[in-house]
């Protein structure tokens, strides 16, 4: 389902405001004889409005309403003049907002920062890329109360089912949950992936460009993919984190002969180092030019995986795809959830326009896609797209074939 409306948090999502917030809080509390605050202290105190930020920065024994009000006034005066000193958009955010505008997505911003500051920052850094901005206002409860986000959604003319709420904190995820919106947690901000998951994130974005597939296709449907793949005879296992997947793969491969195709996913998972000592591991990335095509288990990733049950891989030398078709007793495809697309066509599109260009660039190939990141179906002698294999079922010579899907971004 195509998304037509986006509501973003501000601090830690669109803008890295940590330095200016820290400087302003330190100014306010030091003025009254209290110790300065660190960047880390500021980071963990952000998210519930500036009054809470100031309150948490005053020593408990001095934390009276009068002192909080005084320090808050000093904070606002200083921040009003210095809020654009060190603040900057996260790398890639402006490009994402430009793409959303080109695609007709209506964008709003909702912050617990006081309203005048939120509006000034958005106008300065993003201009007309954002349609409506709201910060904290009198008589309207702060996030995670859903009142403000639902009011903003109404003003934007959006519908819940075609809206993404995007933020970096538990407060943001709880806001989305309370409002009945799809919650997207971003990990480049002020909170961890674990906190975002625990607070109700429907999906995570690890860098701004990860947001664009969510607008094009919606949140990946793991349960739909599981049903389709198992209907085709594939085994299927889902792990929320890569650590859980590593433990499963380590135990599964113990005592077996194992070979791996060229795979950034497997490298990011720490293999072959994470294999048990009893695993007889073979990988041509380490033993250059040495291929083991008939192991007990062959481990590969995929360039695209569809919710309709197909597995897509593109290869150049073709040893990687060959071993997923014939030779091993068992094949396991290990994929991050970033590989998942709603159907075969979009999985192929991902393989050709995301995975292949990134691999061509990694290998320093002189191809058009390595330059601009898009497939040209070129005739270059260095083209790495020499074969495309689509698994629509388990090859008849295998004992088993399974997909291990991991709820994190892995590989290309």
C-alpha positions in Angstrom: 0.0 0.0 0.0 1.5 3.3 -1.0 1.9 5.8 1.8 0.6 9.3 1.2 1.2 11.1 4.5 4.2 11.3 6.8 4.4 12.8 10.3 8.0 13.2 11.5 9.4 13.9 15.0 12.0 16.7 15.0 14.9 16.3 17.4 16.8 13.1 16.7 14.8 12.3 13.6 15.1 15.2 11.1 17.6 17.3 13.0 20.6 16.6 15.2 19.9 19.3 17.8 21.9 17.7 20.6 24.8 20.2 20.7 22.6 23.3 20.9 20.3 21.8 23.5 23.2 20.8 25.6 24.8 24.3 25.4 21.5 25.9 26.3 20.7 23.7 29.2 24.3 24.1 30.5 24.0 27.9 30.3 20.7 27.8 32.2 21.8 25.6 35.1 25.3 27.0 35.5 23.8 30.4 35.8 22.3 29.2 39.1 25.3 27.4 40.4 24.5 23.9 39.2 27.0 21.7 37.3 27.0 21.6 33.5 25.4 18.7 31.6 27.1 16.4 29.2 26.1 15.4 25.7 25.1 12.0 27.0 23.1 13.4 29.9 21.2 15.6 27.4 20.6 12.8 25.0 18.9 10.6 27.5 16.8 13.5 28.9 15.4 14.6 25.6 11.9 13.6 24.4 9.3 14.9 26.8 9.5 18.7 26.2 12.0 21.3 27.2 10.6 21.8 30.6 11.3 18.1 31.4 14.7 18.5 29.9 15.5 21.4 32.2 13.9 19.8 35.2 16.0 16.6 34.8 19.2 18.8 34.6 18.6 20.5 38.0 19.9 18.5 41.0 17.0 16.8 42.8 17.5 18.8 46.1 17.0 22.1 44.2 14.2 20.9 41.8 11.4 23.3 42.9 8.8 24.6 40.6 10.2 28.1 41.0 13.7 27.0 40.1 12.5 25.0 37.1 10.5 28.0 35.9 13.6 30.3 36.3 16.0 27.9 34.5 13.4 27.3 31.8 13.2 31.0 31.1 17.0 31.2 30.9 17.1 28.2 28.6 14.5 29.6 26.2 16.2 33.0 26.0 19.6 31.4 25.2 18.2 28.7 22.9 16.3 31.3 20.9 19.5 32.9 19.9 21.7 29.8 19.6 19.5 27.0 18.4 21.1 27.0 14.9 24.7 27.1 16.0 25.4 23.4 15.9 22.1 21.9 14.8 22.1 20.3 11.4 19.9 17.9 9.4 21.0 14.2 9.5 22.8 13.2 6.3 20.4 12.1 3.7 17.3 13.6 5.3 16.9 16.5 2.9 17.1 14.2 0.0 14.4 12.0 1.4 12.1 14.9 2.0 12.7 16.1 -1.5 11.8 12.7 -2.9 8.7 12.6 -0.8 7.6 16.0 -2.1 8.3 14.8 -5.7 6.1 11.7 -5.0 3.2 13.8 -3.7 3.6 12.7 0.0 2.2 15.3 2.4 4.7 15.9 5.3 4.0 17.2 8.8 6.3 17.6 11.8 5.2 17.1 15.4 7.5 17.9 18.3 7.5 18.3 22.0 9.8 21.3 21.6 8.0 24.6 22.2 6.1 25.6 19.1 7.9 28.8 18.1 11.3 27.0 18.1 10.0 24.0 16.2 8.5 26.2 13.5 11.7 28.3 13.2 13.9 25.3 12.9 11.8 23.6 10.2 11.5 26.8 8.2 15.2 27.4 8.3 16.4 23.9 7.4 13.6 22.5 5.3 11.4 25.4 4.0 8.5 24.1 1.9 9.5 20.5 2.1 7.3 20.4 5.2 3.6 21.4 5.0 2.7 21.9 8.7 4.8 22.0 11.9 3.5 21.9 15.4 5.5 22.0 18.7 4.2 22.1 22.2 1.2 24.5 22.5 -0.9 25.6 25.5 -3.8 23.4 26.5 -2.8 20.6 24.1 -1.3 17.6 25.8 2.2 16.6 24.8 3.2 13.3 23.1 2.6 10.4 23.7 -1.0 11.6 24.1 -2.5 11.2 20.6 -4.5 14.4 20.6 -1.9 16.5 18.8 -0.9 13.9 16.2 -4.5 13.2 15.3 -5.2 16.9 14.9 -2.2 17.3 12.7 -3.2 14.3 10.6 -6.6 15.8 10.1 -5.1 19.1 9.0 -2.8 17.3 6.6 -5.8 15.6 5.1 -4.3 12.1 5.7 -5.8 8.8 6.6 -4.5 6.5 9.3 -4.0 3.5 7.0 -1.8 5.5 4.6 0.3 7.4 7.1 3.6 6.7 8.7 4.7 8.2 12.0 8.4 8.5 12.2 10.5 9.1 15.3 13.5 8.2 17.3 12.2 7.6 20.8 9.9 5.5 22.9 7.7 8.6 23.3 7.3 8.7 19.5 6.5 5.0 19.2 3.9 5.2 22.0 2.4 8.3 20.3 1.9 6.3 17.1 0.5 3.3 18.9 -1.9 5.5 20.9 -3.1 7.2 17.6 -3.4 3.9 15.7 -0.7 4.9 13.2 2.1 2.8 11.8 5.2 3.5 13.9 8.6 3.7 12.2 11.6 4.0 14.5 14.8 5.6 13.3 18.1 4.4 14.8 20.3 7.4 14.0 18.7 9.5 16.7 18.8 9.6 20.5 17.5 6.1 21.4 18.4 2.5 20.7 16.8 0.0 18.3 16.0 -2.2 21.3 14.1 0.7 23.0 12.2 1.4 19.8 11.2 -2.2 19.3 10.1 -2.6 22.9 7.9 0.6 22.5 6.0 -0.6 19.6 7.9 0.1 16.4 6.4 -1.6 13.4 9.7 -1.2 11.4 13.1 0.3 11.9 15.1 2.6 9.6 18.8 2.5 10.0 19.6 5.4 7.7 17.2 8.0 6.0 17.2 6.2 2.6 15.6 3.2 4.4 12.5 5.2 4.7 11.8 5.4 0.9 10.8 1.7 0.4 8.4 2.0 3.4 6.6 4.8 1.5 6.6 2.9 -1.7 5.5 -0.5 -0.4 4.5 -0.1 3.3 5.9 -2.1 6.2 7.2 -5.6 5.2 4.7 -8.3 6.0 6.8 -11.1 7.5 3.8 -13.4 8.3 2.7 -13.2 4.6 6.2 -14.0 3.4 6.3 -17.0 5.8 3.0 -18.4 4.6 4.0 -18.0 0.9 7.5 -19.5 1.3 6.3 -22.5 3.4 3.5 -23.1 0.9 6.3 -23.5 -1.7 8.0 -26.0 0.5 10.7 -23.7 2.0 11.6 -23.9 5.6 11.2 -20.5 7.4 12.6 -19.0 10.6 12.4 -15.4 11.7 14.7 -13.8 14.3 14.2 -10.3 15.6 18.0 -9.7 16.0 21.1 -10.8 14.2 22.5 -12.2 17.5 19.6 -14.7 17.7 20.1 -15.7 14.0 23.9 -16.2 14.5 23.2 -18.5 17.4 20.8 -20.6 15.3 23.2 -20.8 12.3 26.2 -21.6 14.5 24.3 -24.5 16.1 22.8 -25.7 12.8 26.2 -25.8 11.1 28.1 -27.4 13.9 29.8 -30.6 12.8 28.9 -30.1 9.2 30.8 -29.1 6.1 29.6 -25.6 5.1 30.3 -23.4 2.1 29.2 -19.8 1.6 28.6 -17.7 -1.5 29.9 -14.2 -1.6 27.7 -12.4 0.9 27.9 -9.1 2.7 25.2 -10.4 5.0 27.2 -13.3 6.1 30.2 -11.1 6.6 28.2 -8.7 8.8 26.9 -11.6 10.8 30.5 -12.4 11.7 31.0 -15.6 9.7 33.1 -17.6 9.2 34.6 -16.6 12.6 31.3 -17.3 14.4 31.1 -20.9 13.2 31.7 -23.6 15.9 35.1 -25.2 15.9 33.6 -28.4 14.6 32.3 -26.7 11.5 34.3 -27.5 8.3 33.9 -24.0 6.7 34.8 -23.1 3.1 34.6 -19.6 1.7 36.3 -18.4 -1.5 36.5 -14.8 -0.1 39.1 -16.1 2.3 40.6 -19.0 0.3 40.7 -17.1 -3.0 39.4 -19.1 -5.9 38.7 -22.2 -3.8 35.1 -23.3 -4.2 33.2 -26.0 -2.3 30.0 -26.7 -4.3 28.9 -29.9 -2.6 28.9 -29.3 1.2 26.4 -30.5 3.8 25.0 -26.9 4.0 25.4 -24.0 1.6 24.8 -20.5 3.0 23.7 -17.7 0.8 21.8 -14.4 1.1 19.4 -13.0 -1.5 19.2 -9.8 -3.5 15.5 -9.8 -3.2 12.8 -11.7 -1.3 9.1 -11.4 -2.0 6.1 -11.7 0.3 4.6 -13.9 -2.5 7.3 -16.6 -1.9 10.1 -16.0 -4.4 13.8 -15.7 -3.8 15.8 -13.5 -6.3 19.6 -13.5 -6.9 21.8 -11.9 -9.5 25.3 -13.1 -10.1 28.3 -12.6 -12.3 30.7 -15.5 -12.0 27.6 -17.6 -11.0 29.2 -19.9 -8.5 27.0 -18.3 -5.8 23.7 -19.0 -7.6 24.8 -22.4 -9.0 25.2 -23.8 -5.5 21.7 -22.7 -4.5 20.4 -24.9 -7.4 22.5 -28.0 -7.3 25.2 -29.7 -5.2 24.7 -29.1 -1.5 22.4 -31.3 0.7 20.9 -28.3 2.2 20.7 -24.6 1.4 19.9 -21.7 3.8 19.1 -18.2 2.5 20.0 -15.7 5.2 18.4 -12.3 4.7 17.8 -9.0 6.5 14.3 -7.7 6.4 15.5 -4.9 4.1 15.5 -7.5 1.3 11.7 -8.1 1.6 9.4 -6.7 -1.0 5.6 -7.2 -1.6 5.8 -9.2 -4.8 8.2 -10.7 -7.4 8.4 -7.7 -9.6 9.5 -5.4 -6.7 11.9 -8.0 -5.5 13.5 -8.1 -9.0 13.6 -4.3 -9.1 15.4 -4.3 -5.7 18.0 -6.8 -7.0 18.7 -4.8 -10.1 18.5 -1.2 -8.7 19.8 -1.6 -5.2 21.8 -4.8 -4.7 23.6 -4.9 -8.0 24.7 -1.3 -8.2 26.0 -1.5 -4.6 27.9 -4.6 -5.4 29.3 -3.1 -8.6 30.5 -0.1 -6.6 32.0 -2.4 -3.9 33.9 -4.3 -6.5 35.1 -1.1 -8.2 33.5 -2.1 -11.5 33.4 0.4 -14.4 29.6 0.2 -15.0 27.0 2.9 -15.2 25.1 1.5 -12.2 28.3 1.9 -10.0 28.1 5.7 -10.8 24.4 6.5 -10.4 23.0 3.5 -8.5 20.5 2.5 -11.2 20.4 -0.5 -13.6 21.0 0.5 -17.2 20.9 -3.1 -18.5 24.4 -2.2 -19.8 26.7 -4.1 -22.1 29.8 -3.3 -20.2 32.5 -6.0 -20.1 32.6 -5.4 -16.3 28.9 -6.0 -15.9 28.2 -8.2 -12.8 24.6 -9.1 -13.8 25.3 -12.2 -15.8 22.5 -14.4 -14.5 19.3 -13.9 -12.5 17.9 -16.9 -10.6 14.4 -16.9 -9.1 13.7 -19.8 -6.7 10.0 -20.7 -6.9 10.4 -23.8 -4.8 13.0 -26.1 -3.3 15.3 -27.7 -6.0 14.4 -31.4 -6.2 18.0 -32.5 -5.4 18.1 -30.8 -2.0 17.2 -32.5 1.3 15.8 -29.1 2.4 16.0 -25.4 1.7 15.1 -22.7 4.1 14.9 -18.9 4.6 16.3 -17.3 7.7 14.8 -13.8 7.9 16.3 -11.3 10.4 14.5 -8.2 11.6 17.5 -5.9 10.9 19.2 -4.3 7.9 21.8 -6.6 6.6 23.8 -6.8 3.3 23.0 -5.1 0.0 
